[in-house]
Amino acid sequence: MSQTTLTTLSPDWPCQVKAPGSHDWERTAARWLRDLLPARYAAYSPLNRHHILLARHAQLQLQHEMRAVRVALQTSRAELPTLGVAEAVIENTIRMYAIELEQLGRLARGVRLVTEALLATGGAAHRRR
């Protein structure tokens, strides 16, 4: 990827994915999207053959993960002491959840950008079989 291509991409564009329109960019997008899903999804042919379905499912997966992390974050102070977890561990856990929530948000923005690029470059039609 050229330096000029790098400067035109959003900072949220995943570094593992080549720029839209470049050679083999959809393959790198599909690989990155698959890596966001649990391994068992690799066996589902619709997700492998239709990159737009893969992108949609990755977005849904991230939304659910974010919801789970928010619940864990919001309930940590109330529930963890009842499980016998030390205060220092609770504080570290809360920081961990906050960092994870930020990371998931970044990934979700990247998935949205990749989805938009797939739609703009005909990625949805390209893989219909």
URMO-V901782 format. One record per residue. N is the residue number from 1. RES is the residue in three letters. SS is DSSP state (helix for helix, strand for strand, loop for the rest). Layout:
BEGIN
n: {N/N}
res: {RES/RES}
ss: {SS/SS}
END
This chain:
BEGIN
n: {1/2/3/4/5/6/7/8/9/10/11/12/13/14/15/16/17/18/19/20/21/22/23/24/25/26/27/28/29/30/31/32/33/34/35/36/37/38/39/40/41/42/43/44/45/46/47/48/49/50/51/52/53/54/55/56/57/58/59/60/61/62/63/64/65/66/67/68/69/70/71/72/73/74/75/76/77/78/79/80/81/82/83/84/85/86/87/88/89/90/91/92/93/94/95/96/97/98/99/100/101/102/103/104/105/106/107/108/109/110/111/112/113/114/115/116/117/118/119/120/121/122/123/124/125/126/127/128/129}
res: {MET/SER/GLN/THR/THR/LEU/THR/THR/LEU/SER/PRO/ASP/TRP/PRO/CYS/GLN/VAL/LYS/ALA/PRO/GLY/SER/HIS/ASP/TRP/GLU/ARG/THR/ALA/ALA/ARG/TRP/LEU/ARG/ASP/LEU/LEU/PRO/ALA/ARG/TYR/ALA/ALA/TYR/SER/PRO/LEU/ASN/ARG/HIS/HIS/ILE/LEU/LEU/ALA/ARG/HIS/ALA/GLN/LEU/GLN/LEU/GLN/HIS/GLU/MET/ARG/ALA/VAL/ARG/VAL/ALA/LEU/GLN/THR/SER/ARG/ALA/GLU/LEU/PRO/THR/LEU/GLY/VAL/ALA/GLU/ALA/VAL/ILE/GLU/ASN/THR/ILE/ARG/MET/TYR/ALA/ILE/GLU/LEU/GLU/GLN/LEU/GLY/ARG/LEU/ALA/ARG/GLY/VAL/ARG/LEU/VAL/THR/GLU/ALA/LEU/LEU/ALA/THR/GLY/GLY/ALA/ALA/HIS/ARG/ARG/ARG}
ss: {loop/loop/helix/helix/helix/helix/helix/helix/loop/loop/loop/loop/loop/loop/loop/loop/loop/loop/loop/loop/loop/loop/loop/loop/helix/helix/helix/helix/helix/helix/helix/helix/helix/helix/helix/loop/loop/loop/helix/helix/helix/helix/helix/loop/helix/helix/helix/helix/helix/loop/helix/helix/helix/helix/helix/helix/helix/helix/helix/helix/helix/helix/helix/helix/helix/helix/helix/helix/helix/helix/helix/helix/helix/helix/helix/helix/helix/helix/helix/loop/helix/helix/helix/loop/loop/loop/helix/helix/helix/helix/helix/helix/helix/helix/helix/helix/helix/helix/helix/helix/helix/helix/helix/helix/helix/helix/helix/helix/helix/helix/helix/helix/helix/helix/helix/helix/helix/helix/helix/helix/loop/loop/helix/helix/helix/helix/loop/loop/loop}
END
